[in-house]
Amino acid sequence: MVAISLFVVGVSCRMVNDTYEAGRTVLAIDFMVFTLRLIHIFAIHKQLGPKIIIVERMMKDVFFFLFFLSVWLIAYGVATQALLHPNDPRIDWVFRRALYRPYLHIFGQIPLEEIDAARFPEINCTNDSEEIIMGLRPPCPNVYANWLVILLLVIFLLVTNVLLLNLLIAMFSYTFQVVQGNTDIFWKFQRYNLIVEYHSRPALAPPFIIISHLLQILLSLVKQPESKQELLERELPAGLDQRLITWESVQKENYLAKLERQHWESSEERLKSTSSK
């Protein structure tokens, strides 16, 4: 529904000259949505299907991890912005230095020429707010307590790159082990949902799905309504249900007998029986 709505909005915007570029943006996002929907076709595969569930659960882990990361990121970003550029009144640059730049620090993009006073370049800067707003000259960085900025950078990188990222890796490992240990169950459940979903949908893909809907409306108007019969049985007949219960009982007894036989045939049990004799 989201993909179709974006497609309609994007095509509508492209028909008007004033919103032509906005339509291009909406259609670009809509292409991403349509492409990501192709991930569902891997659910039918026994190896790739459970990996989709692993990715979904890891995304939830990342969502909760971002709460911890955002606390440290905001604390460090606001503190360094107040220490380095207290005279810059531009709101966009304040948010860029307080949020965007600390986020890039996590991935190793650390511009020391903007942080370390010993590496500040010699430029024609000013502390005049009007000149800064007009873009005539860049703001001069504050060199007072620059040692504190370096110390905050070291602590921030230590916490985020060592502590928090290793916590995220541990969360990923736990999620992988939980899903990987029940791969067959997850795959069968996922495969069933995929079959039911595609069985209940029209054959044509969007945006040509409108043709299928029109055909269904015409057929419903021409033909008499008939009792709906589901092709996918959700309940077993009485006789087959009893046979299935009997088969499960037999398989259970065979499995327990196999476990008992493996237990007595193990080397450890043989040693115990030999020592008792």
Number of C-alpha atoms within 10 A of each C-alpha: 7 9 19 14 10 19 22 15 16 23 15 13 20 18 11 12 10 10 14 15 14 16 23 15 15 18 21 14 16 21 15 11 15 15 11 10 11 10 12 13 12 16 25 18 14 16 13 15 22 25 20 17 20 18 14 12 17 20 13 11 16 15 11 12 16 15 11 12 16 13 10 17 23 16 15 19 23 16 15 22 22 15 17 23 18 15 18 22 15 12 9 9 14 18 14 14 18 21 19 15 16 24 18 12 17 17 11 10 11 14 12 12 11 13 20 16 19 11 11 14 9 6 10 10 14 17 17 15 16 13 14 19 15 10 10 12 17 18 23 19 22 17 16 11 11 18 13 13 20 16 10 17 18 11 13 20 17 13 15 19 16 11 11 18 15 13 14 17 13 12 16 18 12 13 17 18 12 11 17 16 10 11 17 15 13 18 22 17 11 20 20 12 14 16 13 11 10 10 12 9 11 14 12 12 11 15 11 10 13 13 15 16 13 11 11 13 11 11 12 12 10 9 8 8 9 7 6 6 7 8 7 9 8 7 7 10 9 9 8 10 12 12 11 13 11 12 11 12 12 11 12 12 11 12 12 11 12 11 12 11 11 12 13 12 11 10 11 11 13 13 10 10 11 9 8 7 5
